């Protein structure tokens, strides 16, 4: 454990009191079986206190911005719509169907899954295709740890994801903004990459509805729309799955959607970004700065063709 002394600390190194207190509340929720569907003799959800080696040391975006300024079209198209409209979503109990090209298809009960896994703290950079970015502290489990349990076969080349479809609780689904339910997909080696996370919390507390409760995908080297929220189905497939934004506007949103400053969106440049909370723009990093971990996945590929 690294111990820092007062003379080498800055304000950014100190855990804010509210985050510390919320972390304790998160543990208490797990022990009491509240908020995550844990019932009966539920055990406390363990949190990994050390910083993940994958975490960035950049200053975190404020919790208010992370939970109040985001895209979740199931609750509206404006950035503040999700926080305003997501309270109607019921997230407990919650199950996720696992099927397709695997030896052991089945169903994930979220409560049981959380009891059997240690959550990791990971602070990731995130880049939105619209040109803004954030740094978010997540709590979650590597996606690979979940997928391996269902023993994907040699035919499993891709992993497809599907969001809950429940217009009575997700009012944005009553509008034909997209072909609901929301769908996303990864190549299986992308899904198994150690960076890819199934998140169930942020800032030391359970996920808020507007951020994709109770379980969402986090793929930090890709544009934000790839990190599908409120997942209810995961399928192993032999062929590339169809995805929501690629179906809606294929000329603007490719399947891979890696953060790449050299590939512009048809309506704006991706060469720079504005971090929420800052006024100046900064250069966009290739693979959002995660090239060391993921560039090998795309060796030999034309990243302008496979955008």
TORPANU-978759 format. One record per residue (C-alpha): residue number from 0; chain; z, y, x. Coordinates in nm, 3 decimals. Layout:
<pts>
<pt pos="NUM" unit="A" zz="Z" yy="Y" xx="X"/>
...
</pts>
This chain:
<pts>
<pt pos="0" unit="A" zz="0.000" yy="0.000" xx="0.000"/>
<pt pos="1" unit="A" zz="-0.094" yy="0.343" xx="0.133"/>
<pt pos="2" unit="A" zz="0.195" yy="0.590" xx="0.127"/>
<pt pos="3" unit="A" zz="0.100" yy="0.956" xx="0.142"/>
<pt pos="4" unit="A" zz="0.347" yy="1.220" xx="0.257"/>
<pt pos="5" unit="A" zz="0.393" yy="1.562" xx="0.106"/>
<pt pos="6" unit="A" zz="0.235" yy="1.751" xx="0.393"/>
<pt pos="7" unit="A" zz="-0.098" yy="1.569" xx="0.356"/>
<pt pos="8" unit="A" zz="-0.119" yy="1.576" xx="-0.024"/>
<pt pos="9" unit="A" zz="-0.328" yy="1.810" xx="-0.232"/>
<pt pos="10" unit="A" zz="-0.301" yy="1.882" xx="-0.601"/>
<pt pos="11" unit="A" zz="-0.587" yy="1.638" xx="-0.667"/>
<pt pos="12" unit="A" zz="-0.390" yy="1.353" xx="-0.502"/>
<pt pos="13" unit="A" zz="-0.097" yy="1.372" xx="-0.739"/>
<pt pos="14" unit="A" zz="-0.109" yy="1.159" xx="-1.053"/>
<pt pos="15" unit="A" zz="-0.070" yy="1.397" xx="-1.349"/>
<pt pos="16" unit="A" zz="0.248" yy="1.336" xx="-1.546"/>
<pt pos="17" unit="A" zz="0.062" yy="1.276" xx="-1.870"/>
<pt pos="18" unit="A" zz="-0.156" yy="1.007" xx="-1.707"/>
<pt pos="19" unit="A" zz="0.153" yy="0.835" xx="-1.563"/>
<pt pos="20" unit="A" zz="0.323" yy="0.839" xx="-1.900"/>
<pt pos="21" unit="A" zz="0.014" yy="0.715" xx="-2.081"/>
<pt pos="22" unit="A" zz="-0.013" yy="0.426" xx="-1.832"/>
<pt pos="23" unit="A" zz="0.338" yy="0.318" xx="-1.928"/>
<pt pos="24" unit="A" zz="0.244" yy="0.350" xx="-2.295"/>
<pt pos="25" unit="A" zz="-0.061" yy="0.131" xx="-2.234"/>
<pt pos="26" unit="A" zz="0.161" yy="-0.145" xx="-2.097"/>
<pt pos="27" unit="A" zz="0.399" yy="-0.105" xx="-2.388"/>
<pt pos="28" unit="A" zz="0.115" yy="-0.138" xx="-2.636"/>
<pt pos="29" unit="A" zz="0.014" yy="-0.466" xx="-2.478"/>
<pt pos="30" unit="A" zz="0.368" yy="-0.601" xx="-2.488"/>
<pt pos="31" unit="A" zz="0.414" yy="-0.503" xx="-2.850"/>
<pt pos="32" unit="A" zz="0.075" yy="-0.636" xx="-2.958"/>
<pt pos="33" unit="A" zz="-0.032" yy="-0.294" xx="-3.090"/>
<pt pos="34" unit="A" zz="-0.369" yy="-0.122" xx="-3.061"/>
<pt pos="35" unit="A" zz="-0.564" yy="-0.410" xx="-2.903"/>
<pt pos="36" unit="A" zz="-0.513" yy="-0.672" xx="-3.171"/>
<pt pos="37" unit="A" zz="-0.248" yy="-0.860" xx="-2.973"/>
<pt pos="38" unit="A" zz="-0.015" yy="-1.046" xx="-3.205"/>
<pt pos="39" unit="A" zz="0.279" yy="-1.284" xx="-3.199"/>
<pt pos="40" unit="A" zz="0.398" yy="-1.376" xx="-2.853"/>
<pt pos="41" unit="A" zz="0.148" yy="-1.145" xx="-2.681"/>
<pt pos="42" unit="A" zz="0.222" yy="-1.071" xx="-2.317"/>
<pt pos="43" unit="A" zz="0.195" yy="-0.731" xx="-2.148"/>
<pt pos="44" unit="A" zz="-0.150" yy="-0.640" xx="-2.021"/>
<pt pos="45" unit="A" zz="-0.128" yy="-0.625" xx="-1.639"/>
<pt pos="46" unit="A" zz="-0.274" yy="-0.322" xx="-1.466"/>
<pt pos="47" unit="A" zz="-0.389" yy="-0.326" xx="-1.108"/>
<pt pos="48" unit="A" zz="-0.217" yy="-0.028" xx="-0.950"/>
<pt pos="49" unit="A" zz="-0.419" yy="0.002" xx="-0.631"/>
<pt pos="50" unit="A" zz="-0.745" yy="0.193" xx="-0.623"/>
<pt pos="51" unit="A" zz="-1.053" yy="-0.027" xx="-0.640"/>
<pt pos="52" unit="A" zz="-1.271" yy="-0.028" xx="-0.326"/>
<pt pos="53" unit="A" zz="-1.556" yy="0.068" xx="-0.558"/>
<pt pos="54" unit="A" zz="-1.385" yy="0.388" xx="-0.671"/>
<pt pos="55" unit="A" zz="-1.507" yy="0.732" xx="-0.574"/>
<pt pos="56" unit="A" zz="-1.256" yy="0.982" xx="-0.435"/>
<pt pos="57" unit="A" zz="-1.425" yy="1.274" xx="-0.612"/>
<pt pos="58" unit="A" zz="-1.208" yy="1.480" xx="-0.851"/>
<pt pos="59" unit="A" zz="-1.194" yy="1.325" xx="-1.198"/>
<pt pos="60" unit="A" zz="-1.338" yy="1.499" xx="-1.502"/>
<pt pos="61" unit="A" zz="-1.068" yy="1.617" xx="-1.741"/>
<pt pos="62" unit="A" zz="-0.963" yy="1.373" xx="-2.011"/>
<pt pos="63" unit="A" zz="-1.042" yy="1.638" xx="-2.273"/>
<pt pos="64" unit="A" zz="-1.406" yy="1.651" xx="-2.159"/>
<pt pos="65" unit="A" zz="-1.439" yy="1.274" xx="-2.121"/>
<pt pos="66" unit="A" zz="-1.312" yy="1.215" xx="-2.475"/>
<pt pos="67" unit="A" zz="-1.458" yy="1.523" xx="-2.640"/>
<pt pos="68" unit="A" zz="-1.808" yy="1.564" xx="-2.494"/>
<pt pos="69" unit="A" zz="-2.017" yy="1.250" xx="-2.510"/>
<pt pos="70" unit="A" zz="-2.306" yy="1.065" xx="-2.670"/>
<pt pos="71" unit="A" zz="-2.240" yy="0.799" xx="-2.932"/>
<pt pos="72" unit="A" zz="-2.517" yy="0.836" xx="-3.189"/>
<pt pos="73" unit="A" zz="-2.350" yy="0.596" xx="-3.428"/>
<pt pos="74" unit="A" zz="-2.117" yy="0.889" xx="-3.504"/>
<pt pos="75" unit="A" zz="-2.364" yy="1.177" xx="-3.481"/>
<pt pos="76" unit="A" zz="-2.613" yy="1.336" xx="-3.246"/>
<pt pos="77" unit="A" zz="-2.409" yy="1.634" xx="-3.125"/>
<pt pos="78" unit="A" zz="-2.177" yy="1.599" xx="-2.827"/>
<pt pos="79" unit="A" zz="-1.863" yy="1.669" xx="-3.030"/>
<pt pos="80" unit="A" zz="-1.961" yy="1.447" xx="-3.325"/>
<pt pos="81" unit="A" zz="-1.814" yy="1.123" xx="-3.184"/>
<pt pos="82" unit="A" zz="-1.466" yy="1.271" xx="-3.137"/>
<pt pos="83" unit="A" zz="-1.482" yy="1.423" xx="-3.485"/>
<pt pos="84" unit="A" zz="-1.623" yy="1.123" xx="-3.672"/>
<pt pos="85" unit="A" zz="-1.508" yy="0.808" xx="-3.490"/>
<pt pos="86" unit="A" zz="-1.162" yy="0.787" xx="-3.642"/>
<pt pos="87" unit="A" zz="-1.293" yy="0.572" xx="-3.926"/>
<pt pos="88" unit="A" zz="-1.386" yy="0.283" xx="-3.695"/>
<pt pos="89" unit="A" zz="-1.155" yy="-0.021" xx="-3.717"/>
<pt pos="90" unit="A" zz="-1.130" yy="-0.194" xx="-3.380"/>
<pt pos="91" unit="A" zz="-0.867" yy="-0.463" xx="-3.443"/>
<pt pos="92" unit="A" zz="-0.914" yy="-0.754" xx="-3.462"/>
<pt pos="93" unit="A" zz="-1.229" yy="-0.770" xx="-3.248"/>
<pt pos="94" unit="A" zz="-1.450" yy="-1.059" xx="-3.139"/>
<pt pos="95" unit="A" zz="-1.765" yy="-1.080" xx="-2.930"/>
<pt pos="96" unit="A" zz="-2.023" yy="-1.355" xx="-2.981"/>
<pt pos="97" unit="A" zz="-2.166" yy="-1.511" xx="-2.663"/>
<pt pos="98" unit="A" zz="-2.486" yy="-1.711" xx="-2.707"/>
<pt pos="99" unit="A" zz="-2.834" yy="-1.783" xx="-2.576"/>
<pt pos="100" unit="A" zz="-2.919" yy="-1.962" xx="-2.252"/>
<pt pos="101" unit="A" zz="-2.572" yy="-2.083" xx="-2.160"/>
<pt pos="102" unit="A" zz="-2.394" yy="-2.420" xx="-2.152"/>
<pt pos="103" unit="A" zz="-2.086" yy="-2.305" xx="-2.339"/>
<pt pos="104" unit="A" zz="-2.171" yy="-2.053" xx="-2.614"/>
<pt pos="105" unit="A" zz="-1.872" yy="-1.924" xx="-2.800"/>
<pt pos="106" unit="A" zz="-1.671" yy="-1.626" xx="-2.919"/>
<pt pos="107" unit="A" zz="-1.450" yy="-1.392" xx="-2.721"/>
<pt pos="108" unit="A" zz="-1.131" yy="-1.293" xx="-2.896"/>
<pt pos="109" unit="A" zz="-1.054" yy="-0.961" xx="-2.730"/>
<pt pos="110" unit="A" zz="-0.678" yy="-1.001" xx="-2.755"/>
<pt pos="111" unit="A" zz="-0.684" yy="-1.342" xx="-2.586"/>
<pt pos="112" unit="A" zz="-0.928" yy="-1.222" xx="-2.322"/>
<pt pos="113" unit="A" zz="-0.704" yy="-0.933" xx="-2.226"/>
<pt pos="114" unit="A" zz="-0.400" yy="-1.156" xx="-2.202"/>
<pt pos="115" unit="A" zz="-0.582" yy="-1.374" xx="-1.951"/>
<pt pos="116" unit="A" zz="-0.720" yy="-1.106" xx="-1.720"/>
<pt pos="117" unit="A" zz="-0.583" yy="-0.841" xx="-1.488"/>
<pt pos="118" unit="A" zz="-0.737" yy="-0.503" xx="-1.555"/>
<pt pos="119" unit="A" zz="-0.871" yy="-0.301" xx="-1.263"/>
<pt pos="120" unit="A" zz="-0.860" yy="0.076" xx="-1.211"/>
<pt pos="121" unit="A" zz="-1.203" yy="0.207" xx="-1.117"/>
<pt pos="122" unit="A" zz="-1.308" yy="0.571" xx="-1.084"/>
<pt pos="123" unit="A" zz="-1.685" yy="0.591" xx="-1.128"/>
<pt pos="124" unit="A" zz="-1.945" yy="0.865" xx="-1.119"/>
<pt pos="125" unit="A" zz="-2.159" yy="0.882" xx="-1.432"/>
<pt pos="126" unit="A" zz="-2.495" yy="1.053" xx="-1.477"/>
<pt pos="127" unit="A" zz="-2.649" yy="1.135" xx="-1.814"/>
<pt pos="128" unit="A" zz="-3.026" yy="1.144" xx="-1.846"/>
<pt pos="129" unit="A" zz="-2.987" yy="1.493" xx="-1.996"/>
<pt pos="130" unit="A" zz="-2.873" yy="1.631" xx="-1.662"/>
<pt pos="131" unit="A" zz="-2.493" yy="1.638" xx="-1.680"/>
<pt pos="132" unit="A" zz="-2.245" yy="1.413" xx="-1.505"/>
<pt pos="133" unit="A" zz="-1.877" yy="1.315" xx="-1.504"/>
<pt pos="134" unit="A" zz="-1.625" yy="1.123" xx="-1.293"/>
<pt pos="135" unit="A" zz="-1.427" yy="0.884" xx="-1.514"/>
<pt pos="136" unit="A" zz="-1.127" yy="0.657" xx="-1.440"/>
<pt pos="137" unit="A" zz="-1.183" yy="0.329" xx="-1.623"/>
<pt pos="138" unit="A" zz="-0.968" yy="0.024" xx="-1.688"/>
<pt pos="139" unit="A" zz="-1.155" yy="-0.299" xx="-1.721"/>
<pt pos="140" unit="A" zz="-1.269" yy="-0.641" xx="-1.603"/>
<pt pos="141" unit="A" zz="-1.583" yy="-0.719" xx="-1.399"/>
<pt pos="142" unit="A" zz="-1.852" yy="-0.833" xx="-1.641"/>
<pt pos="143" unit="A" zz="-1.924" yy="-1.131" xx="-1.414"/>
<pt pos="144" unit="A" zz="-1.573" yy="-1.265" xx="-1.476"/>
<pt pos="145" unit="A" zz="-1.652" yy="-1.284" xx="-1.847"/>
<pt pos="146" unit="A" zz="-2.009" yy="-1.416" xx="-1.822"/>
<pt pos="147" unit="A" zz="-1.932" yy="-1.700" xx="-1.580"/>
<pt pos="148" unit="A" zz="-1.698" yy="-1.859" xx="-1.835"/>
<pt pos="149" unit="A" zz="-1.997" yy="-1.936" xx="-2.058"/>
<pt pos="150" unit="A" zz="-2.200" yy="-2.098" xx="-1.780"/>
<pt pos="151" unit="A" zz="-2.543" yy="-1.931" xx="-1.801"/>
<pt pos="152" unit="A" zz="-2.823" yy="-2.179" xx="-1.733"/>
<pt pos="153" unit="A" zz="-3.116" yy="-2.142" xx="-1.493"/>
<pt pos="154" unit="A" zz="-3.317" yy="-2.000" xx="-1.784"/>
<pt pos="155" unit="A" zz="-3.081" yy="-1.701" xx="-1.815"/>
<pt pos="156" unit="A" zz="-3.278" yy="-1.422" xx="-1.646"/>
<pt pos="157" unit="A" zz="-3.136" yy="-1.136" xx="-1.853"/>
<pt pos="158" unit="A" zz="-2.827" yy="-1.041" xx="-2.049"/>
<pt pos="159" unit="A" zz="-2.869" yy="-0.865" xx="-2.386"/>
<pt pos="160" unit="A" zz="-2.597" yy="-0.661" xx="-2.556"/>
<pt pos="161" unit="A" zz="-2.554" yy="-0.546" xx="-2.915"/>
<pt pos="162" unit="A" zz="-2.329" yy="-0.282" xx="-3.070"/>
<pt pos="163" unit="A" zz="-2.140" yy="-0.319" xx="-3.396"/>
<pt pos="164" unit="A" zz="-2.343" yy="-0.235" xx="-3.705"/>
<pt pos="165" unit="A" zz="-2.111" yy="-0.099" xx="-3.972"/>
<pt pos="166" unit="A" zz="-2.252" yy="0.212" xx="-4.144"/>
<pt pos="167" unit="A" zz="-1.946" yy="0.244" xx="-4.367"/>
<pt pos="168" unit="A" zz="-1.742" yy="0.328" xx="-4.055"/>
<pt pos="169" unit="A" zz="-2.017" yy="0.456" xx="-3.826"/>
<pt pos="170" unit="A" zz="-2.183" yy="0.732" xx="-4.030"/>
<pt pos="171" unit="A" zz="-2.459" yy="0.798" xx="-3.777"/>
<pt pos="172" unit="A" zz="-2.605" yy="0.458" xx="-3.861"/>
<pt pos="173" unit="A" zz="-2.695" yy="0.589" xx="-4.205"/>
<pt pos="174" unit="A" zz="-2.965" yy="0.799" xx="-4.036"/>
<pt pos="175" unit="A" zz="-3.272" yy="0.641" xx="-3.879"/>
<pt pos="176" unit="A" zz="-3.220" yy="0.811" xx="-3.545"/>
<pt pos="177" unit="A" zz="-3.259" yy="0.471" xx="-3.377"/>
<pt pos="178" unit="A" zz="-3.338" yy="0.117" xx="-3.487"/>
<pt pos="179" unit="A" zz="-2.980" yy="-0.001" xx="-3.547"/>
<pt pos="180" unit="A" zz="-2.786" yy="-0.185" xx="-3.424"/>
<pt pos="181" unit="A" zz="-2.794" yy="-0.032" xx="-3.077"/>
<pt pos="182" unit="A" zz="-2.919" yy="-0.280" xx="-2.817"/>
<pt pos="183" unit="A" zz="-2.920" yy="-0.280" xx="-2.438"/>
<pt pos="184" unit="A" zz="-2.991" yy="-0.523" xx="-2.158"/>
<pt pos="185" unit="A" zz="-2.961" yy="-0.595" xx="-1.787"/>
<pt pos="186" unit="A" zz="-3.122" yy="-0.834" xx="-1.550"/>
<pt pos="187" unit="A" zz="-2.868" yy="-1.108" xx="-1.484"/>
<pt pos="188" unit="A" zz="-2.820" yy="-1.013" xx="-1.118"/>
<pt pos="189" unit="A" zz="-2.741" yy="-0.658" xx="-1.234"/>
<pt pos="190" unit="A" zz="-2.493" yy="-0.793" xx="-1.487"/>
<pt pos="191" unit="A" zz="-2.325" yy="-1.006" xx="-1.220"/>
<pt pos="192" unit="A" zz="-2.302" yy="-0.722" xx="-0.968"/>
<pt pos="193" unit="A" zz="-1.937" yy="-0.643" xx="-0.882"/>
<pt pos="194" unit="A" zz="-1.982" yy="-0.281" xx="-0.993"/>
<pt pos="195" unit="A" zz="-2.067" yy="-0.376" xx="-1.352"/>
<pt pos="196" unit="A" zz="-1.755" yy="-0.341" xx="-1.564"/>
<pt pos="197" unit="A" zz="-1.642" yy="-0.432" xx="-1.913"/>
<pt pos="198" unit="A" zz="-1.408" yy="-0.141" xx="-1.986"/>
<pt pos="199" unit="A" zz="-1.122" yy="-0.145" xx="-2.236"/>
<pt pos="200" unit="A" zz="-0.947" yy="0.174" xx="-2.129"/>
<pt pos="201" unit="A" zz="-0.970" yy="0.505" xx="-1.949"/>
<pt pos="202" unit="A" zz="-0.717" yy="0.746" xx="-1.805"/>
<pt pos="203" unit="A" zz="-0.447" yy="0.478" xx="-1.825"/>
<pt pos="204" unit="A" zz="-0.476" yy="0.423" xx="-2.199"/>
<pt pos="205" unit="A" zz="-0.680" yy="0.217" xx="-2.443"/>
<pt pos="206" unit="A" zz="-1.033" yy="0.335" xx="-2.511"/>
<pt pos="207" unit="A" zz="-1.069" yy="0.593" xx="-2.782"/>
<pt pos="208" unit="A" zz="-1.319" yy="0.513" xx="-3.054"/>
<pt pos="209" unit="A" zz="-1.558" yy="0.786" xx="-2.943"/>
<pt pos="210" unit="A" zz="-1.573" yy="0.634" xx="-2.594"/>
<pt pos="211" unit="A" zz="-1.677" yy="0.288" xx="-2.713"/>
<pt pos="212" unit="A" zz="-1.358" yy="0.114" xx="-2.826"/>
<pt pos="213" unit="A" zz="-1.247" yy="-0.150" xx="-2.799"/>
<pt pos="214" unit="A" zz="-1.481" yy="-0.282" xx="-2.528"/>
<pt pos="215" unit="A" zz="-1.786" yy="-0.126" xx="-2.367"/>
<pt pos="216" unit="A" zz="-2.015" yy="-0.176" xx="-2.072"/>
<pt pos="217" unit="A" zz="-2.003" yy="0.050" xx="-1.764"/>
<pt pos="218" unit="A" zz="-2.300" yy="0.040" xx="-1.524"/>
<pt pos="219" unit="A" zz="-2.244" yy="0.338" xx="-1.293"/>
<pt pos="220" unit="A" zz="-2.575" yy="0.338" xx="-1.103"/>
<pt pos="221" unit="A" zz="-2.778" yy="0.367" xx="-1.424"/>
<pt pos="222" unit="A" zz="-2.812" yy="0.654" xx="-1.672"/>
<pt pos="223" unit="A" zz="-2.535" yy="0.663" xx="-1.928"/>
<pt pos="224" unit="A" zz="-2.727" yy="0.526" xx="-2.226"/>
<pt pos="225" unit="A" zz="-2.741" yy="0.185" xx="-2.053"/>
<pt pos="226" unit="A" zz="-2.360" yy="0.154" xx="-2.082"/>
<pt pos="227" unit="A" zz="-2.355" yy="0.024" xx="-2.439"/>
<pt pos="228" unit="A" zz="-2.041" yy="0.079" xx="-2.649"/>
<pt pos="229" unit="A" zz="-1.839" yy="-0.120" xx="-2.907"/>
<pt pos="230" unit="A" zz="-2.003" yy="-0.449" xx="-2.811"/>
<pt pos="231" unit="A" zz="-2.005" yy="-0.740" xx="-3.059"/>
<pt pos="232" unit="A" zz="-2.267" yy="-0.971" xx="-2.909"/>
<pt pos="233" unit="A" zz="-2.380" yy="-1.076" xx="-2.561"/>
<pt pos="234" unit="A" zz="-2.682" yy="-1.307" xx="-2.526"/>
<pt pos="235" unit="A" zz="-2.832" yy="-1.476" xx="-2.221"/>
<pt pos="236" unit="A" zz="-3.212" yy="-1.459" xx="-2.246"/>
<pt pos="237" unit="A" zz="-3.511" yy="-1.589" xx="-2.052"/>
<pt pos="238" unit="A" zz="-3.723" yy="-1.285" xx="-2.132"/>
<pt pos="239" unit="A" zz="-3.651" yy="-0.915" xx="-2.096"/>
<pt pos="240" unit="A" zz="-3.462" yy="-0.796" xx="-2.405"/>
<pt pos="241" unit="A" zz="-3.580" yy="-0.505" xx="-2.613"/>
<pt pos="242" unit="A" zz="-3.351" yy="-0.205" xx="-2.586"/>
<pt pos="243" unit="A" zz="-3.278" yy="0.081" xx="-2.826"/>
<pt pos="244" unit="A" zz="-3.406" yy="0.384" xx="-2.638"/>
<pt pos="245" unit="A" zz="-3.697" yy="0.199" xx="-2.480"/>
<pt pos="246" unit="A" zz="-3.808" yy="0.097" xx="-2.830"/>
<pt pos="247" unit="A" zz="-3.765" yy="0.452" xx="-2.959"/>
<pt pos="248" unit="A" zz="-3.939" yy="0.637" xx="-2.673"/>
<pt pos="249" unit="A" zz="-4.080" yy="0.399" xx="-2.409"/>
<pt pos="250" unit="A" zz="-4.252" yy="0.681" xx="-2.220"/>
<pt pos="251" unit="A" zz="-3.913" yy="0.847" xx="-2.164"/>
<pt pos="252" unit="A" zz="-3.665" yy="0.560" xx="-2.129"/>
<pt pos="253" unit="A" zz="-3.753" yy="0.258" xx="-1.917"/>
<pt pos="254" unit="A" zz="-3.572" yy="-0.074" xx="-1.913"/>
<pt pos="255" unit="A" zz="-3.417" yy="-0.025" xx="-1.569"/>
<pt pos="256" unit="A" zz="-3.309" yy="0.339" xx="-1.607"/>
<pt pos="257" unit="A" zz="-3.166" yy="0.359" xx="-1.256"/>
<pt pos="258" unit="A" zz="-3.050" yy="0.705" xx="-1.152"/>
<pt pos="259" unit="A" zz="-3.346" yy="0.818" xx="-0.943"/>
<pt pos="260" unit="A" zz="-3.406" yy="1.186" xx="-0.855"/>
<pt pos="261" unit="A" zz="-3.768" yy="1.105" xx="-0.771"/>
<pt pos="262" unit="A" zz="-3.854" yy="0.999" xx="-1.128"/>
<pt pos="263" unit="A" zz="-3.848" yy="1.287" xx="-1.374"/>
<pt pos="264" unit="A" zz="-3.788" yy="1.257" xx="-1.742"/>
<pt pos="265" unit="A" zz="-4.114" yy="1.372" xx="-1.910"/>
<pt pos="266" unit="A" zz="-3.937" yy="1.683" xx="-2.041"/>
<pt pos="267" unit="A" zz="-3.713" yy="1.778" xx="-1.746"/>
<pt pos="268" unit="A" zz="-3.643" yy="1.717" xx="-1.379"/>
<pt pos="269" unit="A" zz="-3.382" yy="1.462" xx="-1.269"/>
<pt pos="270" unit="A" zz="-3.355" yy="1.607" xx="-0.917"/>
<pt pos="271" unit="A" zz="-3.025" yy="1.783" xx="-0.984"/>
<pt pos="272" unit="A" zz="-2.727" yy="1.757" xx="-1.218"/>
<pt pos="273" unit="A" zz="-2.434" yy="1.965" xx="-1.340"/>
<pt pos="274" unit="A" zz="-2.090" yy="1.809" xx="-1.322"/>
<pt pos="275" unit="A" zz="-1.896" yy="1.887" xx="-1.639"/>
<pt pos="276" unit="A" zz="-1.633" yy="2.146" xx="-1.550"/>
<pt pos="277" unit="A" zz="-1.849" yy="2.303" xx="-1.279"/>
<pt pos="278" unit="A" zz="-2.112" yy="2.576" xx="-1.296"/>
<pt pos="279" unit="A" zz="-2.321" yy="2.497" xx="-0.991"/>
<pt pos="280" unit="A" zz="-2.576" yy="2.218" xx="-0.991"/>
<pt pos="281" unit="A" zz="-2.577" yy="1.949" xx="-0.726"/>
<pt pos="282" unit="A" zz="-2.853" yy="1.720" xx="-0.598"/>
<pt pos="283" unit="A" zz="-2.881" yy="1.390" xx="-0.785"/>
<pt pos="284" unit="A" zz="-2.799" yy="1.092" xx="-0.563"/>
<pt pos="285" unit="A" zz="-3.024" yy="0.787" xx="-0.558"/>
<pt pos="286" unit="A" zz="-2.861" yy="0.511" xx="-0.766"/>
<pt pos="287" unit="A" zz="-2.596" yy="0.775" xx="-0.846"/>
<pt pos="288" unit="A" zz="-2.455" yy="0.726" xx="-0.496"/>
<pt pos="289" unit="A" zz="-2.413" yy="0.347" xx="-0.530"/>
<pt pos="290" unit="A" zz="-2.714" yy="0.250" xx="-0.321"/>
<pt pos="291" unit="A" zz="-2.509" yy="0.054" xx="-0.069"/>
<pt pos="292" unit="A" zz="-2.399" yy="-0.181" xx="-0.347"/>
<pt pos="293" unit="A" zz="-2.720" yy="-0.209" xx="-0.552"/>
<pt pos="294" unit="A" zz="-3.032" yy="-0.102" xx="-0.362"/>
<pt pos="295" unit="A" zz="-3.096" yy="-0.461" xx="-0.252"/>
<pt pos="296" unit="A" zz="-3.142" yy="-0.560" xx="-0.617"/>
<pt pos="297" unit="A" zz="-3.467" yy="-0.362" xx="-0.626"/>
<pt pos="298" unit="A" zz="-3.610" yy="-0.433" xx="-0.282"/>
<pt pos="299" unit="A" zz="-3.989" yy="-0.445" xx="-0.298"/>
<pt pos="300" unit="A" zz="-4.007" yy="-0.297" xx="-0.650"/>
<pt pos="301" unit="A" zz="-4.203" yy="0.016" xx="-0.738"/>
<pt pos="302" unit="A" zz="-3.919" yy="0.223" xx="-0.884"/>
<pt pos="303" unit="A" zz="-4.162" yy="0.473" xx="-1.037"/>
<pt pos="304" unit="A" zz="-4.338" yy="0.195" xx="-1.226"/>
<pt pos="305" unit="A" zz="-4.016" yy="0.010" xx="-1.311"/>
<pt pos="306" unit="A" zz="-3.821" yy="0.319" xx="-1.409"/>
</pts>
